[in-house]
């Protein structure tokens, strides 16, 4: 996922830290390929050792050639078919990329004795859970979308490899990531575009939804710190009273969120204030596969890496709107 939203920002951070980076992305057309290519062009402007390969993680032969040539020590898998609502209409894409593709990543990491596999999970795994804030110790056996099910599957698959082959793995449950260079299918991107163009925005559940928005710089800082912390087996793991977030295997699960849920209507108001223009609202019912609220408990992550996401929603949105206007040359 090197040309993706989070992958792009992570690569920039790693190169600035003088870490050699090998990136893979299939540049699919789920959203603007031009935006993905623009991200890659930005990366090329930086100093550092950077190699990019265009291809699918579903192709094990392609992956093995790259691993054989470069022999990476750390793997961060951010490659996945995204989109909760899209997964309901096109489940096959999610099974192919998020299940089969991730299976190839695990198998190759095992064969090449990777020091640490870090991979993207999602807050969507909490599904129908109503225990707030969401804790890694909560049960996540009731997903409400194919996307959520695929991410829960990734966590289970990773645990199997951590147990069978002592492959250190860390899954990160991202909570609604936003910021400059973001995904055009996300609400904040769609809202900004529509408001600037004087078009209506779709407001689901009549605005009565809450999301724990997490700024991309905070996500990247967390990933960079987690990469250095290779998980070890929990020697105190009690199989009669299991801690879902850890294991007897070298395996960990963490939330990455802002721990501050904001109402969708309030979110839109802040965006209107930043843009200086009112939104035209098309109020709609809750779509299938969505949840009304998300809120992350990040205590485990804070104690583990000594960092807590801190960017406020207003500061984050201001940075996004500024980037949007510059990138699309809007005066």
Secondary structure as UniProt FT lines:
FT   TURN            2..3
FT   HELIX           5..16
FT   TURN            17..18
FT   STRAND          21..25
FT   HELIX           33..44
FT   STRAND          50..54
FT   TURN            57..58
FT   HELIX           60..70
FT   STRAND          74..77
FT   HELIX           84..89
FT   HELIX           91..94
FT   HELIX           95..101
FT   HELIX           102..111
FT   TURN            112..113
FT   STRAND          116..122
FT   HELIX           123..126
FT   TURN            127..128
FT   TURN            136..137
FT   HELIX           146..165
FT   STRAND          169..174
FT   STRAND          177..178
FT   TURN            180..181
FT   TURN            184..185
FT   HELIX           187..197
FT   STRAND          200..204
FT   HELIX           205..207
FT   STRAND          210..211
FT   STRAND          214..215
FT   HELIX           216..228
FT   TURN            235..236
FT   TURN            239..240
FT   TURN            244..245
FT   STRAND          251..256
FT   STRAND          262..263
FT   HELIX           264..275
FT   STRAND          280..284
FT   TURN            288..289
FT   HELIX           299..305
FT   HELIX           313..327
FT   TURN            328..329
//
